[in-house]
Amino acid sequence: MTKLMEWLSGAGVLFAVWFYLITNKPNNFVREQYDLILYSPIIFVLLFGLYAASVVLYRVYTFNDCEKAAAELQEYIFCRKSKKQKKN
């Protein structure tokens, strides 16, 4: 089973439980917390978006500077430009 199928299966199960709760209202707790249950998918998507953004920002902030690789790349670019000028 691929990761995509695992995630889709999990999302399908959560959707089925959520849909059951908002359509049947099986007990008093669900009736009392109906608004929270109804908007919970939107809340989860927003929380996941905040988590994803914070992970990306953290990894960008802690990204190591590769000065040696940058110098090597600049040297390569300079070499290619000079070869191109000699060719023309």
C-alpha positions in Angstrom: 0.0 0.0 0.0 1.4 3.4 -1.0 1.6 6.3 1.4 -1.1 8.1 -0.6 -3.5 5.2 -0.1 -2.7 5.1 3.6 -3.5 8.8 4.0 -6.6 8.6 1.9 -7.8 5.6 3.9 -7.3 7.5 7.2 -9.0 10.6 5.8 -11.9 8.5 4.6 -12.4 6.9 8.1 -12.2 10.4 9.7 -14.7 11.8 7.2 -17.1 8.9 7.8 -17.0 9.4 11.5 -17.5 13.1 11.1 -20.3 12.7 8.6 -22.1 10.2 10.9 -21.8 12.6 13.8 -23.2 15.6 12.0 -26.1 13.7 10.3 -27.4 11.4 13.1 -26.6 13.3 16.3 -26.4 10.0 18.3 -26.2 11.5 21.8 -26.6 14.6 23.9 -22.8 15.4 23.8 -23.0 15.6 20.0 -26.0 17.9 20.2 -24.2 20.2 22.6 -21.0 20.3 20.6 -22.6 20.3 17.2 -21.0 23.6 16.0 -17.5 22.5 17.1 -18.0 19.1 15.3 -19.4 20.8 12.2 -16.4 23.2 11.8 -13.7 20.8 13.0 -12.4 20.0 9.5 -11.8 23.6 8.8 -10.1 24.0 12.1 -7.9 21.0 11.4 -6.9 22.3 8.0 -6.0 25.7 9.4 -3.9 24.1 12.2 -2.2 21.9 9.7 -1.4 24.9 7.6 0.1 26.8 10.6 2.2 23.7 11.4 3.4 23.4 7.8 4.3 27.1 7.6 6.1 27.0 10.9 8.1 23.9 9.8 9.1 25.6 6.6 10.0 28.9 8.3 12.1 27.0 10.9 14.0 25.0 8.4 14.7 28.1 6.3 15.9 30.0 9.4 18.2 27.2 10.5 19.5 26.4 6.9 23.3 26.2 7.0 25.3 28.5 4.8 27.4 26.6 2.4 30.2 29.1 1.7 32.5 26.6 0.1 29.8 25.4 -2.2 28.8 28.9 -3.0 32.4 29.9 -3.9 32.7 26.7 -6.1 29.5 27.6 -7.9 30.6 31.2 -8.5 33.9 29.9 -9.8 32.1 27.6 -12.2 29.9 30.4 -13.4 32.9 32.7 -14.0 34.7 29.9 -15.9 31.7 29.2 -18.1 31.2 32.9 -18.8 34.9 33.3 -19.8 34.7 30.2 -22.1 31.6 31.7 -23.7 33.3 35.0 -24.3 36.3 33.3 -25.8 34.1 31.3 -28.1 32.3 34.4 -29.4 
